[in-house]
Amino acid sequence: MTTLTRDEAADRPTVPGAGAGEQLMLIDGERMPALAGGTIDVFDPSTGELIGTTPDGQAADVDRAVAVAERTFDERVWQGLSGAARQKILWRAADLIEQHTEELAALESLNNGMVIPMAQALIATAAETIRYYAGWATKLYGITSEISSLEAQYHTYTLREPVGVCALIIPWNAPSTLTVQKVAPALAAGCSVVIKPSEETPFTALRLAELFEQAGVPRGVINVVTGYGESAGATLAAHDKVAKIAFTGSTEVGKSIVKAAADNLKKVTLELGGKSPVIVFDDADIDAAIAGAANAIFMHSGQICAAGSRLYVQRPVFDKVVHGIARIAENLKIGPGSDLTTQIGPIVSQKQLARVLSLISSGIEEGAELVTGGERVHRDGYYVQPTILANPEPGARVIQEEIFGPVLTAIVFDTVDDVVAMANDSTYGLGAAIWTTDISKAHLTAKKLQAGFVWLNCHYVLDNSVPAGGYKQSGWGRELGPEGLDPYLQTKSVFAALTPAPFLNA
Ligand code: NAD
């Protein structure tokens, strides 16, 4: 069996793009192939070319990684450190990741297709997320309580303790960000983890895990098993030694995770799909609304969970807003994420490209007017024109299903009640945006929307201190902020008798 030691792995060159090629899993601080020897091909979506492989991890590999994580948890090599010691190591990890921004961003862009400036911004944010949760490692307070309902006296307090081994299952659309949003609170809490990155985009999770180890996280506390969802992912979701699953991905797979977690009653948090409405009232700053709505759907080729994919515009300004967004769409520069002049990169995979094109066709067949786009861009790689479909039927698939591509549906409305009813007519409830200059209308409408985030005259604003997550079938629980730490902790209540305690049989 070929393995690289942790030191050998850490010594690899840190040039931009390093980290692709034939990569191995990371278990107990060592790089290793799958026990059965299989590999998965990984592609560059901007060209369709093969850029490397990762091991095709199976149940036996997952068992091995979970056993290592369990051992490090039981031996308390990480959870047993003081909060201050964990904080210091996490800060060091944030610094190291920041120092490797260029390399990590190049790798993310190569593997996922995102434009380099976005990748760099997301790596910088990931470093800040680690620092935010590093601060929490020294603030895991319980409560003390004076027991008033009993005759004897007790000193009573609560401890906030890590839940155990956590499985972190990551999608392809923002691999580094979504890995760090789970690893950072899990480590601040004192948990040990097994990460399962997407089979499409496995490389940055492996590199990030190495950097955490280089910063001082003991080997075996972070393990990365690569593999397909239906094998490696499903085994993790059902594993009886995993105490908690943090999953980001599609709603469909989220439901299967919940079922798989039932046998040992794992704690589960889910960040799932979205179909987020953007509402433009006729009193909005129209130029700002046009630019904001275009950015909300076309950024990262629409492959963002909270993409503003359903646009609702009040009748008097409908044509102006839709044509304004179409003008932006037609002028966006499409190309590889590594080209610094590119504004829209590729779709992540051939499979996803086919799904996006098929949904566009279904929208046109179901009666929507094609305002702009609608075609594959004919060059190597997986590119789709930014597309606008006007006034599809309310039940059309393009209105109901998450497309995860640069495809906007535009619908006219007359009253606040009408638009709230249409915006809430979705199984999803992730984000929503409102564009208006009427402050009361903005806040009153925000209260009526069924969404985990509401943006007023903006979109995609997030912060490490503010919880993020979905209503309805967009998720369970929250990431980021103090709420993002809670699922990695459990509360123990300790009762100490200060005066003789009566026994029930006394
Ligand atoms: P996906 O659900 O297909 O896969 C996500 C991860 O789950 C991958 O690692 C995959 O291998 C794994 N997986 C697949 N089947 C599994 C199974 N049966 N058991 C366990 N694991 C399994 O999602 P995707 O296509 O990679 O990502 C896109 C989706 O992620 C979109 O729906 C998007 O909205 C969602 N997403 C949500 C958020 C959020 O914060 N709400 C953020 C980003 C992406």
Residues whose N, C-alpha, C, O or C-beta is under 5 A from the ligand:
A	BS01	NAD	I169 I170 P171 W172 N173 K196 P197 S198 E199 G227 Y228 G229 E230 G233 A234 A237 T248 G249 S250 T251 V253 S256 E271 L272 G273 G274 C305 S474
